[in-house]
Amino acid sequence: MNIQSNFSLKAYNTFGIDAKASYFLEINSIEDLRKAFQQETHPKKFIISGGSNMLITQDIDALVLHINLKGIEVVHETEEDVTLKIMAGENWHQMVMYTLEKGYGGLENMSLIPGNTGTAPIQNIGAYGVELKDTFVSCEAMDVQTQTLKTFTKEDCKFGYRDSIFKNVVKGRYVITSVTLQLTKRNHKKNTSYGAIEAKLKENNILDPSIKDISNAVIAIRQEKLPDPKVLGNSGSFFKNPVIDKETFTSFLEKNPNAPFYKVSESEYKIPAGWLIEQCGFKGKRFDDAGVHKNQALVLVNYGNATGEEILKLARRIIKEVKEVYGIDIVPEVNIIK
């Protein structure tokens, strides 16, 4: 095992935070991962994958294991659909592009989401009316204590809005090694219900979009609204959109009749966190090298040399002000590493 010491993680997190790992090891196979957990020289282990859903606020005094498992395999196929097993280290967007090139439908609305496939089930990633759970079959994960592999079905994962069993009940106990998805080969269930997609398709005079057309529209929208992490450090949407009960919603709408919202159920409503943050005056604001993106208030950015602590301080300030002004709690979507 090629364990490196005092290793910079700047290239391994999309915020571009220059935190150090006491020790670092690249994981290229299931056997590598098993051996890494079995070795006792460095008892503390820390898992990192695409680094897209995390904010590192300090150096990590542990053996950091970078999950770099690669491969896409067809495990079942009919005339109607195909089931793919995708290894955890596969880049999510590149994998989506692969499925579209093959003519497989189901992931087009989630084009250009940063990160790797193995972390997708942890927060049930989603975009533009589609979530991972819509195509998810199962995932395999290694028990960090026993180094055995376990299969989690969709039901086992207990998916919710940006939530799963991996974020709470079994947090830290398993490392996802592969994800199995079922995609359509024909009769695709195309979802263009989000206004931004419909508007973009209309702008391009596309009346009967293909799955590739939908993907292209989503990519264009995301590129207009969201900064490229390779150019400007960020982790995409930093906050979850808050879901509030009907009583709170009624009171909120009386005071803010023009506020956008989405009805989740008869008793729950979702308010866009970006709108709340923008109304509080944070959109486009910069505080030294930490800031809020000029095109999307949901995105916190690192203008170059911000520390994780500085970005976290800004996040806490935003949370406090939204609560004071609107009485609504917003919470981070990203994993804060303290």
FENPE-V33787 format. One record per residue. RES is the residue in one small letter. NEAR is the number of other ideal C-beta (glycine too) atoms within 12 Angstrom. Layout:
res | near
RES | NEAR
RES | NEAR
This chain:
res | near
m | 23
n | 15
i | 25
q | 20
s | 18
n | 16
f | 28
s | 21
l | 34
k | 25
a | 21
y | 35
n | 38
t | 42
f | 48
g | 36
i | 43
d | 24
a | 37
k | 24
a | 38
s | 26
y | 30
f | 33
l | 32
e | 27
i | 36
n | 23
s | 21
i | 28
e | 17
d | 27
l | 40
r | 23
k | 23
a | 37
f | 31
q | 20
q | 20
e | 11
t | 16
h | 25
p | 16
k | 21
k | 35
f | 36
i | 44
i | 40
s | 40
g | 35
g | 41
s | 39
n | 40
m | 41
l | 42
i | 39
t | 28
q | 22
d | 26
i | 34
d | 19
a | 28
l | 31
v | 38
l | 41
h | 37
i | 38
n | 30
l | 36
k | 24
g | 24
i | 31
e | 20
v | 22
v | 21
h | 18
e | 17
t | 13
e | 9
e | 17
d | 26
v | 31
t | 27
l | 35
k | 28
i | 44
m | 31
a | 45
g | 38
e | 35
n | 30
w | 36
h | 33
q | 24
m | 39
v | 43
m | 26
y | 26
t | 37
l | 31
e | 16
k | 22
g | 19
y | 33
g | 35
g | 38
l | 48
e | 41
n | 40
m | 42
s | 36
l | 36
i | 41
p | 38
g | 40
n | 40
t | 47
g | 47
t | 40
a | 45
p | 49
i | 42
q | 37
n | 34
i | 42
g | 33
a | 38
y | 34
g | 22
v | 33
e | 29
l | 43
k | 32
d | 28
t | 40
f | 36
v | 31
s | 31
c | 40
e | 32
a | 40
m | 38
d | 22
v | 28
q | 16
t | 14
q | 23
t | 20
l | 23
k | 26
t | 23
f | 32
t | 19
k | 25
e | 14
d | 23
c | 35
k | 22
f | 30
g | 23
y | 25
r | 35
d | 26
s | 35
i | 28
f | 35
k | 29
n | 17
v | 15
v | 25
k | 18
g | 20
r | 22
y | 35
v | 42
i | 44
t | 46
s | 38
v | 47
t | 36
l | 40
q | 32
l | 39
t | 29
k | 23
r | 17
n | 13
h | 30
k | 23
k | 30
n | 28
t | 31
s | 16
y | 22
g | 16
a | 24
i | 33
e | 24
a | 17
k | 28
l | 29
k | 16
e | 16
n | 17
n | 10
i | 21
l | 11
d | 12
p | 26
s | 20
i | 36
k | 26
d | 30
i | 40
s | 40
n | 27
a | 36
v | 41
i | 29
a | 23
i | 30
r | 31
q | 19
e | 20
k | 27
l | 35
p | 31
d | 22
p | 33
k | 13
v | 16
l | 29
g | 39
n | 39
s | 43
g | 44
s | 35
f | 45
f | 38
k | 31
n | 33
p | 37
v | 28
i | 31
d | 19
k | 18
e | 14
t | 24
f | 29
t | 16
s | 17
f | 29
l | 20
e | 12
k | 16
n | 22
p | 10
n | 11
a | 26
p | 21
f | 27
y | 23
k | 16
v | 19
s | 14
e | 9
s | 14
e | 21
y | 27
k | 28
i | 34
p | 29
a | 43
g | 35
w | 30
l | 37
i | 39
e | 29
q | 25
c | 25
g | 16
f | 37
k | 26
g | 17
k | 23
r | 22
f | 23
d | 18
d | 25
a | 38
g | 32
v | 36
h | 36
k | 20
n | 21
q | 33
a | 35
l | 36
v | 42
l | 51
v | 43
n | 40
y | 26
g | 20
n | 17
a | 33
t | 26
g | 37
e | 25
e | 28
i | 43
l | 32
k | 22
l | 36
a | 38
r | 25
r | 25
i | 40
i | 30
k | 19
e | 25
v | 34
k | 20
e | 15
v | 22
y | 31
g | 20
i | 37
d | 22
i | 38
v | 26
p | 33
e | 33
v | 38
n | 33
i | 27
i | 32
k | 15
